[in-house]
Amino acid sequence: MHDTKVKLSDVVERHTLTVLVDNEAGVLARVAGLISGRGYNIESLTVAEVDPTARTSRITIVTSGTPQVIEQIEAQLRRLVVTHKVTNWTGEQSGIEREMALVKVAGTGEKRVEALRMADAFRARPVDTTQASFVFEITGSPGKIDSFIDLMRPLGLVDIARTGVAALNRGPEAM
Amino acid sequence: MDKDNALQQAAAAVETMTGAQMVIRALKDQGVTHIFGYPGGAVLPIYDALFQAEGLIHVLVRHEQGAVHAAEGYARSTGKPGVVLVTSGPGATNAVTGLTDALMDSIPLVVLTGQVPTHLIGTDAFQECDTVGITRPCTKHNWLVRDVNQLARTMHEAFQIATTGRPGPVVVDIPKDVQFQTGNYQGPALVQHRTYRPRLDPDKAAVVRAVELMAKAKRPVFYTGGGIINSGPEASQLLRELVDLTGFPVTSTLMGLGAFPASRPEWLGMLGMHGTFEANNAMHDCDLMICLGARFDDRCTGRISAFSPGSTKIHVDIDASQFNKTVRVDLPILGDATRTMREMIRFWKAGSHKPDKAALSAWWKQIDTWRAKNSLAYKPSNTLIKPQYALDRLYELTKDRETYVTTEVGQHQMWAAQRFKFDHPNRWMTSGGLGTMGYGLPAAVGVQMAHPDALVIDIGGEASVQMTMQEMSTAVQYELPIKIFILNNEYMGMVRQWQELLHGGRYSHSYSEALPDFVKLAEAYGCVGLKADKPEELDAGILEMINVKRPVLFDVRIDPAENCFPMIPSGAAHNEMILAEIDDGPVITEAGKMLV
């Protein structure tokens, strides 16, 4: 049975969805326009071609809404003619989510040493170093990156660039 | 072996021609006979190829919006896709209203737009616009074809996507240089979209479960919609068979009228904001709702939190995104209406199911008490033409003919939906989802092109009809004897009705202080103009309108103060209807005023 039974809830949940689409002109506008046009949220969106021979792109969207809204987002994404598959990693599927960020911290003295020590604890590595600043590269779950940024804030945080989430399922199978 | 054959066929099928010729060839290979269009700079090569082509009838409209609505009327009345050809820039933007209308009402259209040459795209060239960008949210899918060798494939995919699954409009945007270039043409047989595979067959277990629920139901109702019409004439037959087997009552959305014969006793009339008292109360009090190809539109449901609170809901739809969109359903069944009803009937018979006769008899008794309210009643008049009376006379004098009705949008549309009794699908063309004033006249042009010998009537209001009035000229050019039946109350009637009910009778800009003399206007266009002011003039006018084999505009001057009842006020539930000035009904709440 096509089971779409949803639980009645007003609780807003954050979900990570992956959409496998044909990589054709305007496909990102199609997906982004669908979400904005129907009034849904996008917290982050990552897109890149993943298979040049099959001409498919993988779009990973972090969105939030009630279970009913999330179900609608998935259904609307599936409805697009270019869509191959939609997977929700926050539901029953077990997925790995990772994000990369570049974090610039400026400062001298004790704060600078502390920033480097914290970076080491988070396995963030400096990719640019001057006498007054670091740019750290950090990879991990979005939550880990949030924590790292919070710790850097009092230590001279200057700028942040985040890639958005990439997600893949565990085990030997494809999505 | 089959594969070799297929490859040989493919090789044989490849022919060299220009992009413009490919467009014409693809249309012919898709079985297209009619195109609605308007030429311009960026489609001249296609118009040139059309000039030399045989077997394609082009209908020159007066505005691109008219072309799209005409194609919608053509599609809705034939079951075939409507085809539109317009130029770039304003040609494309003028088509946007029609595209959105077709998307909301699931009408299959293939709209071809010219585009500036590829090297000029993005330079703000003359009559350039981002057609695929503008039409992305108002099409099922769209394409910009930059390579002439992709053109044939795209054309065939366009027809496949427009007509299968949940139908809808598609746009193929073709730059002028691509129309001139020479490339390889492929026939439709070998083209298949890479990913698009709509699911048509329902899950059998779900259908079995649905049939079991139907056999146990004590207060069931079929809630049917435009999906039955879109699924094809067999679906309407299967619905009749399903009702023969079960004896369940049937109501329908605006879009589904005609799928079930209005002359049958199981028919409750339309449901929703201006539906009948019996249909809405049956929806509210049922214990089993079987929704077939409808989408729980806000005009149908009333207040969601009070929508049919005690029922188990089965929802058959070809579009999975409709399940649980606004109303939570218990048993969603993804599939085509025809195939699903076929399976329902098969399992009903195989399981030797019988409806619960005793319970149904009590349910019908209850329905009859609602029917006794006679919710479509109105106060007759000897001096003023009541719109209800005008439509009743129109129905009586046309019911024995092959009649197709289109409408504009507003009070007259709701009165027509309430009072015209449709016994066949594809006879009723109206703008449901988008509510596009100006739809009916060009739609009538499209319907009459497809059915030259039928009686085609556009039931309109004087406000709506002026939005696409210029298409009268098209009707004259192609000798289309369409009948424009205007219920003229000098107001935007539905706006005035809402201002009366919700805004303290402050009729802000809903009165047309200047109106044309419609009779002279019709004559100026080369149509026949008729007018009636008094009830006794009506029948003669209608008969003359029918008998004149030319386009006719009949200006029927109705009671300007008449309101359309019954009505579910905004924010109210199905069982809180206002009836025709017999009682005041519940007051519309502040929250209700916020709703449209």
HADDOCK unambig.tbl for C-alpha pairs under 7 A between the chains (distance, minus, plus):
assign (segid A and resid 1 and name CA) (segid B and resid 203 and name CA) 5.94 0.50 0.50
assign (segid A and resid 1 and name CA) (segid B and resid 205 and name CA) 6.52 0.50 0.50
assign (segid A and resid 1 and name CA) (segid B and resid 206 and name CA) 5.59 0.50 0.50
assign (segid A and resid 2 and name CA) (segid B and resid 332 and name CA) 6.71 0.50 0.50
assign (segid A and resid 2 and name CA) (segid B and resid 333 and name CA) 6.62 0.50 0.50
assign (segid A and resid 2 and name CA) (segid B and resid 334 and name CA) 6.92 0.50 0.50
assign (segid A and resid 30 and name CA) (segid B and resid 136 and name CA) 6.91 0.50 0.50
assign (segid A and resid 72 and name CA) (segid B and resid 321 and name CA) 6.32 0.50 0.50
assign (segid A and resid 72 and name CA) (segid B and resid 325 and name CA) 6.43 0.50 0.50
assign (segid A and resid 75 and name CA) (segid B and resid 320 and name CA) 6.41 0.50 0.50
assign (segid A and resid 75 and name CA) (segid B and resid 321 and name CA) 4.65 0.50 0.50
assign (segid A and resid 76 and name CA) (segid B and resid 321 and name CA) 5.66 0.50 0.50
assign (segid A and resid 81 and name CA) (segid B and resid 141 and name CA) 6.72 0.50 0.50
assign (segid A and resid 81 and name CA) (segid B and resid 196 and name CA) 5.66 0.50 0.50
assign (segid A and resid 82 and name CA) (segid B and resid 195 and name CA) 6.64 0.50 0.50
assign (segid A and resid 84 and name CA) (segid B and resid 195 and name CA) 6.10 0.50 0.50
